[in-house]
Amino acid sequence: MPSGTRIVKSLCHICLSCCGIDAHVEDDRLVKVTPMKEHPVNRLCVKASSIPGLLYSPQRVTHPMRKVNGTWQRVSRDEAFDFIGDKLAGIKENYGAKALVVHLGEPVIGTEVPRVAARFCSLYGTPNYTTGASLCFAAKGIGHGLSLGRYMLPLFPSYEDTRCMVVWGHNPQESRVGEAADILAARKKGASLIVVDPRVTPLAKRADIHLQVRPGTDCALALGLLNVVIAEGLYDEDFVSNWTSGFDRLREHVEKYSPEVVEEITWVPAGMVREVARLYAASKPAAISQGVALDHCPSGVQTSRAISILIAITSNLDVSGGNIYNFPLRQTNLRVKGNVSVGDAIGAEYPLFGKFTSETTAMPVTRAILTGKPYPVKALIIQASNPALTWPNTSRVKEAFSKLDLLVVSDLFMTETARLADIFLPAVAFSEKRIVKDYVFDGLPLVALSERVVKPPAGSLEDWQLWSGLGRKMGYADYFPWQSADELLSHLLEPSGITLKQLEENPGGIMYHPPEQRRKYREKGLDTPSGKVELFSRTMADYGYSPLPVFDMPETADGYPFVLVTGTRVVAFMHSQMRDVDRLRKLVPYPVVEINTATAGSLGIADGGWVTVKSPLGAIRLRARVTPDIHPRVLSLQHGWDEANANILTSDEDNDPISGYPAFRTVPCQVVGGEA
């Protein structure tokens, strides 16, 4: 190590893995990132090693900006807050507090930002507080929670001593490299591997069985697996008898999903459905790793319901080598009780989303802005999110944003969404602040402190400071007493009994529940109406949904013969992030659409050639990647590219009726070669 170099123990927050890093600093400048040996999550991908390029990118904006007559002008922080405060006060007086929507993206990873933002919303009086949960992760948590509890209770794979792994709609070698390493390690120990994906991913090439499922039909496949497991008596009779409710109704329900029926729906041969069901049920323990792809279809929550039931009745629930659950760290709730109700939010049409997340979904926001229903939406504050690239139906998103009286964006870069804003507030990067990270939604009851590595640019704001600063401007100063991040973090940690000092002394984090504790349901039962795993969900029935998992066929359209999967991950980027880093951009220089070799040949499309991909909503032009590693009737696109925005093609109407999630993975499309 060069003299004068210091190492700071921190975390990488580019993706949800939040790996432990040793940050090498020289002259208050980050020069290198290496794995932190003390941290249990420390397998770094290329994004982590590129953090210096993110911090010091010449495209980064580090001072507040206000748009005047279409031109950006530099302003002070106070001037920006004064402008926002005056606008919000006028909007509240003329349209009511509900006319404000708040949307958070990546700050949801930490512990402090969502709570401070939710407090601001409570004080202002708007129930329209939304986060990235509107598009990611929550649907799975709701689906599993409906079976196991009255709250989000996602199940995570445990690879310790597993005998069988099902990687379903998930490509961890691009999205979670640490998990990919665990899967390959278990494979070397003799565990079977099943991959369910229309693409032939690297793991699929190493799998014992690969099911090339039709996108959006995974619920039917899961019901087909349940059909075989139940019909052939492959379930755990003792567990079913003592710890489940509604088994007889489930048995009758899945009879109509025979492997032959499932084959017609999913393109998966009936024999392979039986083979997978038998292998998974006979292997003890067995783990299912479920990707976000399963959420982005009309049956997303019901798919997770069916998978959670499959896990439970085969006795793979909360066992090492199966699927486990944990409870989150206890923290201070900053919401002001009684001021707002999620039932008054624009997403009230998705009541179970509100019940399980205590927030509303952002997916109806575009429609509400354009129609004024259920009431006018006039202001939108966006933090660390890029809806102009990541929300469905980009054309409508941009049209809606142009109708707002106030659009505020806080980010590191002048993103596609930020360019539409009235005010831009420069953010502090994660390596420039302290963050407390709870790993419960990574399957670990672990809390860790991400130390500040270097000083932030003088004009930028920590995410919580946006809400506290704006709150003070609007007369809520008594509710934002914290003068530093340490004061705020200490206040939030109080119910847990864990202190910042303890976290400082344990850079690898602190386990706040015994990680080896398994079959927790045996102690107090499950927090469901029956106290057991709800195969027949009373909660679903109470809200007017099918209490048993049902499958809805994805939409099709005449003249659009292919199914388009959008949102395919690449290791260099996270959503629309990291394209401002030259090193990563060189790895993936431009967007491509994956087309099967035989399909491309029949259409006269060459590898690397220009093509136009069309859906009923629009068209984009980009290069073709011709490969045998995708189903002949499926096309695949990355998202997050302004040059070829996948969400020009996606719909904001064909949503999951429970979560509101858009059907990103089931878009009817066609592809045309050349300049068409």
C-alpha positions as CSV (number, residue, x, y, z in Angstrom):
1,M,0.0,0.0,0.0
2,P,1.5,3.4,-0.9
3,S,2.4,5.7,2.0
4,G,-0.4,8.2,2.7
5,T,-3.1,5.7,1.7
6,R,-5.9,5.1,4.2
7,I,-8.5,2.4,4.0
8,V,-12.1,3.1,4.9
9,K,-14.5,0.3,5.7
10,S,-17.7,1.0,3.7
11,L,-20.3,-0.6,1.5
12,C,-21.1,-0.5,-2.2
13,H,-24.6,0.7,-2.8
14,I,-24.8,0.5,-6.6
15,C,-27.1,-2.6,-6.4
16,L,-29.1,-4.2,-3.6
17,S,-26.2,-6.6,-2.7
18,C,-24.4,-3.8,-0.9
19,C,-21.1,-5.6,-0.7
20,G,-18.5,-4.8,2.0
21,I,-15.6,-2.8,0.5
22,D,-12.2,-1.5,1.6
23,A,-12.0,2.0,0.0
24,H,-8.5,3.1,-0.6
25,V,-8.2,6.9,-0.2
26,E,-5.3,9.2,-1.1
27,D,-5.4,12.9,-0.5
28,D,-9.2,12.6,0.2
29,R,-9.7,11.0,-3.2
30,L,-11.0,7.5,-3.7
31,V,-8.5,5.6,-5.9
32,K,-9.3,1.9,-5.5
33,V,-11.9,-0.5,-4.1
34,T,-11.2,-4.0,-2.8
35,P,-13.3,-6.6,-1.0
36,M,-13.7,-6.1,2.8
37,K,-12.7,-9.5,4.4
38,E,-14.7,-8.9,7.5
39,H,-18.0,-8.5,5.7
40,P,-20.1,-11.7,4.8
41,V,-21.2,-10.1,1.5
42,N,-18.0,-9.2,-0.3
43,R,-17.8,-10.6,-3.8
44,L,-17.4,-7.5,-5.9
45,C,-18.6,-7.0,-9.4
46,V,-17.1,-4.6,-12.0
47,K,-19.5,-1.9,-10.9
48,A,-18.0,-1.8,-7.4
49,S,-14.5,-1.4,-8.8
50,S,-15.7,1.5,-10.9
51,I,-17.0,3.6,-8.0
52,P,-14.2,6.2,-8.5
53,G,-15.4,6.7,-12.0
54,L,-18.9,7.4,-10.7
55,L,-17.7,9.9,-8.1
56,Y,-15.4,11.8,-10.4
57,S,-17.3,11.6,-13.7
58,P,-17.1,14.9,-15.6
59,Q,-20.9,14.6,-16.2
60,R,-21.7,14.8,-12.6
61,V,-23.7,18.0,-11.5
62,T,-22.7,19.4,-8.1
63,H,-24.7,22.6,-7.7
64,P,-28.4,23.4,-7.6
65,M,-30.1,24.4,-10.8
66,R,-33.3,26.1,-11.7
67,K,-34.8,26.1,-15.2
68,V,-35.8,29.7,-16.3
69,N,-37.5,30.1,-19.7
70,G,-36.2,26.7,-20.7
71,T,-32.6,27.4,-19.7
72,W,-30.8,26.0,-16.6
73,Q,-29.4,28.6,-14.2
74,R,-27.3,28.0,-11.2
75,V,-28.9,28.9,-7.9
76,S,-28.1,28.6,-4.2
77,R,-29.6,25.9,-2.0
78,D,-31.7,28.4,-0.1
79,E,-33.0,29.8,-3.4
80,A,-34.0,26.4,-4.6
81,F,-35.7,25.5,-1.3
82,D,-37.5,28.9,-1.3
83,F,-38.8,28.2,-4.9
84,I,-40.0,24.7,-4.0
85,G,-41.5,25.8,-0.7
86,D,-43.5,28.6,-2.3
87,K,-44.7,26.3,-5.1
88,L,-45.8,23.6,-2.7
89,A,-47.6,26.1,-0.5
90,G,-49.6,27.4,-3.5
91,I,-50.4,23.9,-4.7
92,K,-51.6,22.9,-1.3
93,E,-53.8,26.0,-1.1
94,N,-55.3,25.6,-4.6
95,Y,-55.5,21.8,-5.0
96,G,-55.0,20.2,-1.6
97,A,-52.0,18.4,-0.2
98,K,-52.8,15.2,-2.1
99,A,-51.7,17.0,-5.3
100,L,-48.1,16.3,-4.3
101,V,-46.5,12.9,-5.2
102,V,-43.1,11.9,-3.8
103,H,-41.0,9.1,-5.5
104,L,-37.8,7.6,-4.2
105,G,-35.5,5.3,-6.1
106,E,-32.2,4.0,-4.7
107,P,-32.3,5.9,-1.3
108,V,-34.6,3.1,-0.2
109,I,-31.5,1.0,0.2
110,G,-30.5,2.9,3.4
111,T,-32.5,3.2,6.5
112,E,-32.9,6.9,7.0
113,V,-34.1,8.4,3.7
114,P,-37.5,6.7,3.3
115,R,-38.4,7.5,6.9
116,V,-37.5,11.1,6.6
117,A,-39.3,11.5,3.3
118,A,-42.4,9.8,4.7
119,R,-42.3,12.2,7.6
120,F,-42.3,15.1,5.2
121,C,-45.3,13.6,3.4
122,S,-47.2,13.1,6.6
123,L,-46.6,16.8,7.6
124,Y,-47.5,18.2,4.2
125,G,-50.6,16.0,4.2
126,T,-50.1,13.8,1.1
127,P,-50.6,10.0,1.2
128,N,-48.8,9.8,-2.2
129,Y,-45.4,8.6,-0.9
130,T,-43.9,6.1,-3.4
131,T,-40.6,4.2,-3.8
132,G,-38.9,1.8,-6.1
133,A,-41.1,-0.9,-4.5
134,S,-43.6,0.2,-7.1
135,L,-41.5,-1.7,-9.7
136,C,-39.2,-4.0,-7.8
137,F,-39.2,-6.6,-5.0
138,A,-42.5,-5.8,-3.2
139,A,-44.7,-8.0,-5.4
140,K,-42.6,-11.0,-4.4
141,G,-42.8,-9.9,-0.7
142,I,-46.6,-9.5,-1.0
143,G,-47.0,-12.9,-2.7
144,H,-45.0,-14.7,-0.1
145,G,-46.5,-12.6,2.8
146,L,-50.0,-13.6,1.8
147,S,-49.1,-17.2,2.5
148,L,-46.9,-16.6,5.6
149,G,-47.9,-13.4,7.3
150,R,-49.8,-10.1,7.5
151,Y,-46.7,-8.2,6.2
152,M,-44.1,-8.5,3.5
153,L,-42.2,-11.7,4.2
154,P,-40.1,-12.6,1.2
155,L,-38.4,-16.0,1.1
156,F,-34.7,-16.3,0.2
157,P,-32.7,-19.2,-1.0
158,S,-30.2,-20.8,1.4
159,Y,-27.4,-22.6,-0.3
160,E,-25.9,-24.2,2.8
161,D,-26.1,-28.0,2.3
162,T,-28.8,-27.7,-0.3
163,R,-29.4,-30.7,-2.5
164,C,-31.3,-28.9,-5.3
165,M,-31.5,-25.3,-6.6
166,V,-34.2,-23.8,-8.8
167,V,-33.0,-20.5,-10.4
168,W,-36.3,-19.1,-11.7
169,G,-36.5,-15.9,-13.9
170,H,-33.1,-14.8,-12.5
171,N,-29.6,-14.4,-13.9
172,P,-27.4,-13.9,-10.9
173,Q,-24.2,-14.0,-12.9
174,E,-25.2,-10.6,-14.2
175,S,-27.2,-9.2,-11.3
176,R,-25.9,-10.8,-8.1
177,V,-22.4,-12.2,-8.5
178,G,-22.1,-13.3,-4.9
179,E,-25.2,-15.5,-5.2
180,A,-23.9,-16.9,-8.5
181,A,-20.7,-18.0,-6.7
182,D,-22.8,-19.6,-4.0
183,I,-24.8,-21.5,-6.6
184,L,-21.7,-22.8,-8.4
185,A,-20.1,-23.8,-5.0
186,A,-23.2,-25.8,-4.1
187,R,-23.2,-27.3,-7.6
188,K,-19.6,-28.5,-7.0
189,K,-20.8,-30.2,-3.8
190,G,-23.3,-32.2,-5.9
191,A,-26.5,-30.1,-5.7
192,S,-28.8,-30.4,-8.7
193,L,-29.5,-27.2,-10.7
194,I,-32.7,-26.4,-12.5
195,V,-33.0,-23.1,-14.4
196,V,-36.3,-21.6,-15.6
197,D,-35.7,-18.9,-18.2
198,P,-36.6,-18.3,-21.9
199,R,-32.9,-17.3,-22.3
200,V,-30.0,-19.8,-22.2
201,T,-28.2,-18.0,-19.4
202,P,-24.7,-19.1,-18.3
203,L,-26.2,-21.0,-15.4
204,A,-28.7,-22.7,-17.8
205,K,-25.8,-24.1,-19.7
206,R,-24.6,-25.8,-16.5
207,A,-28.0,-26.9,-15.3
208,D,-29.3,-30.5,-15.1
209,I,-32.6,-29.2,-16.4
210,H,-33.4,-26.0,-18.3
211,L,-37.1,-25.0,-18.9
212,Q,-37.4,-22.4,-21.6
213,V,-40.7,-21.1,-20.4
214,R,-43.0,-18.7,-22.3
215,P,-42.5,-15.3,-20.6
216,G,-45.4,-14.4,-18.2
217,T,-46.6,-18.0,-17.8
218,D,-44.6,-18.9,-14.7
219,C,-47.7,-19.0,-12.5
220,A,-49.1,-21.8,-14.7
221,L,-45.8,-23.6,-14.5
222,A,-45.8,-23.4,-10.7
223,L,-49.4,-24.6,-10.6
224,G,-48.4,-27.5,-12.8
225,L,-45.6,-28.4,-10.4
226,L,-48.0,-28.3,-7.6
227,N,-50.3,-30.6,-9.6
228,V,-47.6,-33.3,-9.9
229,V,-46.4,-32.9,-6.3
230,I,-49.9,-33.3,-4.9
231,A,-51.2,-36.0,-7.3
232,E,-48.1,-38.2,-6.8
233,G,-48.0,-37.7,-3.0
234,L,-44.6,-36.0,-3.0
235,Y,-45.5,-33.4,-0.4
236,D,-44.7,-33.5,3.3
237,E,-47.9,-34.9,4.9
238,D,-47.0,-34.1,8.4
239,F,-46.2,-30.4,7.6
240,V,-49.3,-30.1,5.5
241,S,-51.5,-31.5,8.3
242,N,-50.0,-29.4,11.1
243,W,-48.9,-26.2,9.4
244,T,-51.1,-25.4,6.5
245,S,-54.7,-24.2,5.9
246,G,-56.8,-25.0,2.8
247,F,-55.0,-28.0,1.4
248,D,-58.1,-29.8,0.2
249,R,-59.1,-26.7,-1.7
250,L,-55.7,-26.4,-3.2
251,R,-55.7,-30.0,-4.3
252,E,-58.9,-29.5,-6.1
253,H,-57.8,-26.2,-7.6
254,V,-54.5,-27.5,-9.2
255,E,-56.2,-30.6,-10.8
256,K,-56.9,-28.5,-13.9
257,Y,-53.2,-27.7,-14.3
258,S,-52.1,-31.0,-15.6
259,P,-48.6,-31.1,-17.2
260,E,-50.3,-31.5,-20.6
261,V,-52.4,-28.4,-20.0
262,V,-49.4,-26.5,-18.7
263,E,-47.4,-27.5,-21.8
264,E,-49.9,-25.8,-24.0
265,I,-49.7,-22.6,-22.0
266,T,-45.9,-22.4,-21.1
267,W,-44.2,-24.2,-24.1
268,V,-42.5,-26.5,-21.5
269,P,-42.9,-30.2,-22.4
270,A,-45.2,-32.1,-20.0
271,G,-42.5,-34.6,-19.3
272,M,-40.1,-31.9,-18.1
273,V,-42.8,-30.5,-15.8
274,R,-43.1,-33.9,-14.1
275,E,-39.3,-34.4,-14.0
276,V,-38.7,-31.0,-12.3
277,A,-41.5,-31.6,-9.8
278,R,-40.2,-35.0,-8.8
279,L,-36.5,-33.8,-8.6
280,Y,-37.4,-30.7,-6.5
281,A,-39.8,-32.6,-4.1
282,A,-37.4,-35.5,-3.6
283,S,-34.3,-33.4,-2.9
284,K,-34.1,-32.5,0.8
285,P,-33.5,-29.6,1.2
286,A,-34.1,-27.7,-2.0
287,A,-34.0,-23.9,-2.6
288,I,-35.8,-21.7,-5.1
289,S,-34.1,-18.4,-6.2
290,Q,-36.8,-16.2,-7.7
291,G,-36.0,-13.2,-9.9
292,V,-37.9,-10.0,-10.4
293,A,-38.8,-11.2,-13.9
294,L,-41.7,-13.2,-12.4
295,D,-43.2,-10.0,-10.9
296,H,-43.5,-8.2,-14.3
297,C,-46.5,-9.9,-15.7
298,P,-50.3,-10.0,-15.1
299,S,-50.0,-12.9,-12.6
300,G,-46.9,-11.6,-10.7
301,V,-48.2,-11.8,-7.1
302,Q,-50.1,-15.0,-7.8
303,T,-46.9,-16.5,-9.2
304,S,-45.1,-15.8,-5.9
305,R,-48.1,-17.2,-4.0
306,A,-47.8,-20.4,-5.9
307,I,-44.1,-20.7,-5.4
308,S,-44.4,-20.0,-1.7
309,I,-46.9,-22.8,-1.5
310,L,-44.6,-25.2,-3.4
311,I,-41.8,-24.4,-0.9
312,A,-44.1,-24.9,2.1
313,I,-45.8,-28.2,1.2
314,T,-42.4,-29.8,0.3
315,S,-41.1,-28.9,3.8
316,N,-38.5,-26.5,2.4
317,L,-39.8,-23.6,4.5
318,D,-37.2,-21.9,6.8
319,V,-34.7,-24.6,6.7
320,S,-31.0,-24.4,5.8
321,G,-30.6,-25.4,2.2
322,G,-34.2,-24.5,1.5
323,N,-35.9,-21.0,1.6
324,I,-35.7,-18.9,4.7
325,Y,-37.2,-15.7,6.1
326,N,-36.2,-13.1,8.7
327,F,-37.7,-10.2,10.4
328,P,-36.4,-6.6,9.9
329,L,-34.4,-4.6,12.4
330,R,-36.6,-2.6,14.8
331,Q,-36.3,1.1,14.0
332,T,-38.0,4.4,14.9
333,N,-41.0,5.2,12.9
334,L,-40.9,8.9,11.8
335,R,-44.3,9.1,10.2
336,V,-46.8,11.5,11.9
337,K,-49.7,9.3,12.8
338,G,-53.2,10.3,11.8
339,N,-52.1,12.9,9.2
340,V,-52.6,10.7,6.1
341,S,-54.1,7.4,5.1
342,V,-52.8,5.2,2.3
343,G,-56.4,4.5,1.5
344,D,-56.6,8.1,0.1
345,A,-53.7,7.7,-2.2
346,I,-53.9,7.6,-6.0
347,G,-52.9,3.9,-5.8
348,A,-55.8,2.9,-3.6
349,E,-57.0,0.7,-6.4
350,Y,-54.2,-1.7,-5.2
351,P,-55.2,-2.0,-1.5
352,L,-53.0,-5.0,-0.8
353,F,-50.0,-3.1,-2.0
354,G,-50.8,-0.4,0.5
355,K,-51.5,-2.9,3.3
356,F,-48.2,-4.8,2.9
357,T,-45.9,-1.8,2.1
358,S,-47.5,1.0,4.1
359,E,-47.1,3.2,1.0
360,T,-48.7,3.6,-2.4
361,T,-47.6,2.6,-5.9
362,A,-46.4,5.1,-8.4
363,M,-47.8,3.3,-11.4
364,P,-51.1,5.3,-11.5
365,V,-49.3,8.6,-11.2
366,T,-49.0,9.2,-15.0
367,R,-52.7,8.6,-15.5
368,A,-53.6,10.8,-12.5
369,I,-51.6,13.7,-13.8
370,L,-53.2,13.5,-17.3
371,T,-56.8,12.9,-16.2
372,G,-57.0,14.7,-12.9
373,K,-58.5,11.5,-11.4
374,P,-59.1,10.6,-8.6
375,Y,-57.9,14.1,-8.0
376,P,-55.4,16.6,-9.5
377,V,-51.7,15.8,-9.2
378,K,-49.6,19.0,-9.7
379,A,-46.2,18.4,-8.1
380,L,-43.8,15.6,-8.2
381,I,-40.5,15.3,-6.2
382,I,-38.2,12.5,-7.5
383,Q,-35.1,11.4,-5.7
384,A,-32.6,9.0,-7.2
385,S,-34.9,7.7,-9.8
386,N,-35.2,8.1,-13.6
387,P,-38.9,7.5,-14.5
388,A,-38.4,8.8,-18.1
389,L,-36.4,5.6,-18.7
390,T,-37.7,3.2,-16.1
391,W,-41.5,3.7,-15.9
392,P,-43.7,2.0,-18.6
393,N,-45.0,3.9,-21.6
394,T,-42.3,6.6,-21.8
395,S,-44.4,8.8,-24.2
396,R,-47.1,9.2,-21.6
397,V,-44.7,9.7,-18.8
398,K,-43.0,12.6,-20.6
399,E,-46.4,14.0,-21.6
400,A,-47.6,13.8,-18.0
401,F,-44.5,15.4,-16.5
402,S,-44.9,18.4,-18.9
403,K,-48.3,19.1,-17.3
404,L,-47.0,19.5,-13.8
405,D,-46.8,22.8,-12.0
406,L,-43.6,21.6,-10.2
407,L,-41.1,18.8,-11.0
408,V,-38.1,18.5,-8.7
409,V,-35.3,16.0,-9.3
410,S,-32.4,15.1,-7.0
411,D,-29.6,13.0,-8.6
412,L,-25.9,12.8,-9.3
413,F,-26.4,13.5,-13.0
414,M,-28.6,15.4,-15.4
415,T,-30.6,12.3,-16.2
416,E,-33.4,12.1,-18.8
417,T,-35.9,12.8,-16.1
418,A,-33.9,15.6,-14.6
419,R,-33.8,17.4,-18.0
420,L,-37.6,17.7,-17.7
421,A,-37.5,19.3,-14.2
422,D,-38.0,22.8,-12.9
423,I,-35.4,22.3,-10.1
424,F,-32.4,20.1,-10.0
425,L,-30.8,19.3,-6.6
426,P,-27.4,17.7,-6.7
427,A,-27.1,14.6,-4.5
428,V,-24.3,13.2,-2.4
429,A,-23.0,9.8,-3.6
430,F,-23.2,6.8,-1.2
431,S,-19.4,6.9,-0.7
432,E,-19.7,10.5,0.5
433,K,-22.0,9.8,3.5
434,R,-22.8,7.5,6.3
435,I,-25.5,4.9,5.8
436,V,-26.9,2.2,8.0
437,K,-27.9,-0.9,5.9
438,D,-30.3,-3.6,7.0
439,Y,-29.7,-6.8,5.0
440,V,-33.0,-8.5,5.9
441,F,-34.2,-8.1,2.3
442,D,-31.0,-9.9,1.2
443,G,-31.9,-12.9,3.5
444,L,-29.6,-11.9,6.4
445,P,-30.6,-10.5,9.8
446,L,-27.5,-8.2,9.6
447,V,-27.1,-4.5,10.1
448,A,-23.9,-2.7,9.0
449,L,-22.5,0.8,8.8
450,S,-21.4,2.2,5.5
451,E,-18.7,4.7,6.4
452,R,-18.2,8.0,4.6
453,V,-15.1,7.5,2.3
454,V,-14.5,11.0,1.0
455,K,-16.0,14.5,1.4
456,P,-18.9,15.3,-0.9
457,P,-18.9,18.3,-3.3
458,A,-19.8,21.5,-1.4
459,G,-23.1,22.2,-3.2
460,S,-24.6,18.7,-2.9
461,L,-27.1,17.4,-0.4
462,E,-27.4,14.1,1.5
463,D,-30.7,12.6,0.7
464,W,-32.2,13.1,4.2
465,Q,-31.2,16.8,4.1
466,L,-33.5,17.4,1.1
467,W,-36.5,16.6,3.3
468,S,-35.3,18.2,6.5
469,G,-34.2,21.4,4.7
470,L,-37.5,21.6,2.8
471,G,-39.4,20.8,5.9
472,R,-37.8,23.6,7.8
473,K,-38.5,26.0,5.0
474,M,-42.2,25.1,5.2
475,G,-42.5,25.5,8.9
476,Y,-42.0,21.9,10.1
477,A,-38.6,22.6,11.9
478,D,-39.7,21.0,15.1
479,Y,-40.1,17.7,13.3
480,F,-36.6,17.8,11.8
481,P,-34.3,18.4,14.7
482,W,-31.2,16.5,13.5
483,Q,-28.1,18.5,12.7
484,S,-26.1,15.6,11.4
485,A,-26.5,12.2,9.9
486,D,-25.1,10.7,13.1
487,E,-27.9,12.2,15.2
488,L,-30.6,10.9,12.8
489,L,-29.1,7.4,12.5
490,S,-28.7,7.2,16.3
491,H,-32.4,8.2,16.7
492,L,-33.5,5.5,14.2
493,L,-31.4,2.8,15.8
494,E,-32.8,3.3,19.3
495,P,-35.5,0.6,19.3
496,S,-32.9,-2.0,18.1
497,G,-30.6,-1.5,21.0
498,I,-27.7,-1.3,18.6
499,T,-25.6,1.9,18.6
500,L,-23.5,3.6,16.0
501,K,-20.4,3.0,18.1
502,Q,-21.1,-0.7,18.0
503,L,-21.4,-0.6,14.3
504,E,-18.2,1.4,14.0
505,E,-16.4,-1.3,16.0
506,N,-17.9,-4.1,13.8
507,P,-17.3,-3.1,10.1
508,G,-18.6,-6.5,9.0
509,G,-21.9,-5.8,10.6
510,I,-23.9,-7.1,13.6
511,M,-26.4,-10.0,13.5
512,Y,-29.5,-8.9,15.3
513,H,-31.2,-12.3,15.2
514,P,-29.5,-15.7,15.4
515,P,-28.8,-16.5,11.8
516,E,-28.9,-20.2,12.5
517,Q,-32.5,-20.0,13.9
518,R,-34.7,-22.0,11.6
519,R,-38.3,-23.2,11.5
520,K,-39.3,-20.0,13.5
521,Y,-42.9,-20.7,12.9
522,R,-42.8,-23.6,15.4
523,E,-42.3,-21.1,18.3
524,K,-45.3,-18.8,17.8
525,G,-46.9,-19.9,14.6
526,L,-47.3,-17.6,11.6
527,D,-48.9,-14.2,11.6
528,T,-51.8,-15.2,9.4
529,P,-55.5,-15.4,10.2
530,S,-55.1,-19.2,10.7
531,G,-51.6,-19.1,12.3
532,K,-50.5,-21.4,9.5
533,V,-49.3,-21.3,5.9
534,E,-52.4,-20.0,4.1
535,L,-52.7,-22.2,0.9
536,F,-56.2,-20.7,0.7
537,S,-55.7,-17.0,1.6
538,R,-58.5,-15.5,3.7
539,T,-56.8,-12.1,3.2
540,M,-57.1,-12.4,-0.6
541,A,-60.7,-13.4,-0.3
542,D,-61.5,-10.5,2.0
543,Y,-60.1,-8.0,-0.6
544,G,-62.0,-9.6,-3.5
545,Y,-59.1,-11.5,-5.1
546,S,-58.9,-15.2,-5.8
547,P,-57.8,-16.9,-2.5
548,L,-56.0,-19.6,-4.5
549,P,-53.3,-18.8,-7.0
550,V,-54.8,-18.2,-10.5
551,F,-53.1,-17.7,-13.8
552,D,-53.9,-14.9,-16.2
553,M,-52.7,-15.2,-19.8
554,P,-50.5,-12.3,-21.0
555,E,-52.0,-10.1,-23.7
556,T,-51.2,-10.8,-27.3
557,A,-51.8,-8.6,-30.4
558,D,-52.4,-9.4,-34.0
559,G,-49.4,-8.8,-36.2
560,Y,-47.0,-9.0,-33.2
561,P,-45.7,-12.6,-33.2
562,F,-43.0,-12.3,-30.6
563,V,-42.9,-11.9,-26.9
564,L,-40.5,-9.1,-25.8
565,V,-38.7,-9.4,-22.5
566,T,-37.5,-6.0,-21.3
567,G,-35.2,-5.3,-18.3
568,T,-32.6,-7.9,-19.0
569,R,-29.6,-7.3,-16.7
570,V,-26.0,-6.7,-17.7
571,V,-23.3,-6.7,-15.1
572,A,-22.0,-3.3,-16.1
573,F,-25.1,-1.3,-15.2
574,M,-27.9,-1.0,-12.6
575,H,-31.1,0.1,-14.3
576,S,-30.2,3.4,-16.0
577,Q,-27.2,4.0,-13.7
578,M,-23.5,3.8,-14.4
579,R,-23.6,4.7,-18.1
580,D,-21.7,7.9,-17.2
581,V,-18.7,5.8,-16.3
582,D,-16.4,5.4,-19.3
583,R,-14.9,2.1,-18.1
584,L,-18.3,0.5,-17.9
585,R,-19.6,2.0,-21.1
586,K,-16.7,0.4,-23.0
587,L,-17.8,-3.0,-21.7
588,V,-21.4,-2.4,-23.0
589,P,-21.1,0.4,-25.5
590,Y,-24.6,0.3,-27.0
591,P,-28.0,-1.3,-26.6
592,V,-28.9,-4.5,-28.4
593,V,-31.9,-6.8,-28.9
594,E,-31.3,-10.5,-28.6
595,I,-32.8,-12.6,-31.4
596,N,-32.6,-16.4,-31.9
597,T,-30.3,-17.5,-34.7
598,A,-32.9,-19.4,-36.7
599,T,-35.4,-16.6,-36.2
600,A,-32.9,-14.0,-37.4
601,G,-32.1,-16.1,-40.4
602,S,-35.7,-16.4,-41.5
603,L,-36.1,-12.6,-41.3
604,G,-32.8,-11.8,-43.0
605,I,-31.3,-10.2,-39.9
606,A,-27.5,-10.3,-39.4
607,D,-25.6,-10.2,-36.1
608,G,-24.8,-6.6,-35.4
609,G,-27.2,-5.3,-38.1
610,W,-29.7,-2.5,-37.5
611,V,-33.3,-3.6,-36.7
612,T,-36.5,-1.9,-35.6
613,V,-38.4,-3.4,-32.7
614,K,-42.1,-2.5,-32.7
615,S,-44.9,-2.9,-30.2
616,P,-48.5,-1.6,-30.3
617,L,-47.3,1.5,-28.6
618,G,-44.1,2.5,-30.4
619,A,-40.8,1.5,-32.1
620,I,-37.1,1.8,-31.3
621,R,-34.1,1.2,-33.6
622,L,-31.0,-0.6,-32.3
623,R,-28.6,-3.4,-33.2
624,A,-29.3,-7.1,-33.3
625,R,-27.4,-9.7,-31.2
626,V,-28.0,-12.9,-33.0
627,T,-27.6,-15.9,-30.6
628,P,-28.9,-19.4,-30.2
629,D,-29.3,-18.6,-26.5
630,I,-32.9,-17.4,-26.5
631,H,-36.2,-19.0,-27.4
632,P,-37.1,-18.6,-31.1
633,R,-40.3,-16.8,-30.2
634,V,-38.8,-14.4,-27.7
635,L,-36.8,-11.2,-28.0
636,S,-34.9,-9.6,-25.2
637,L,-33.9,-6.0,-24.5
638,Q,-32.0,-4.3,-21.8
639,H,-33.6,-1.2,-20.2
640,G,-32.1,2.1,-19.2
641,W,-30.8,3.2,-22.6
642,D,-31.9,6.7,-23.8
643,E,-30.6,5.7,-27.3
644,A,-33.1,2.9,-27.5
645,N,-35.6,3.2,-24.6
646,A,-37.3,-0.1,-24.0
647,N,-40.2,1.6,-22.2
648,I,-41.3,3.3,-25.4
649,L,-42.6,-0.2,-26.2
650,T,-44.2,-1.1,-22.8
651,S,-47.7,-0.5,-21.6
652,D,-48.8,1.2,-18.4
653,E,-52.3,-0.4,-18.6
654,D,-51.6,-4.2,-18.6
655,N,-50.8,-4.4,-14.9
656,D,-50.9,-7.0,-12.2
657,P,-54.3,-6.4,-10.5
658,I,-52.8,-6.9,-7.0
659,S,-49.4,-5.1,-7.1
660,G,-50.0,-2.8,-10.0
661,Y,-46.7,-4.0,-11.5
662,P,-46.4,-3.4,-15.3
663,A,-46.0,-6.3,-17.7
664,F,-42.4,-5.5,-18.7
665,R,-41.7,-9.1,-19.6
666,T,-44.7,-10.0,-21.8
667,V,-44.7,-7.3,-24.5
668,P,-46.2,-8.3,-27.9
669,C,-43.7,-7.2,-30.6
670,Q,-42.3,-7.6,-34.0
671,V,-38.9,-7.0,-35.4
672,V,-37.9,-5.7,-38.8
673,G,-34.4,-5.6,-40.3
674,G,-32.6,-2.8,-42.0
675,E,-33.8,0.8,-42.0
676,A,-37.5,0.1,-41.6
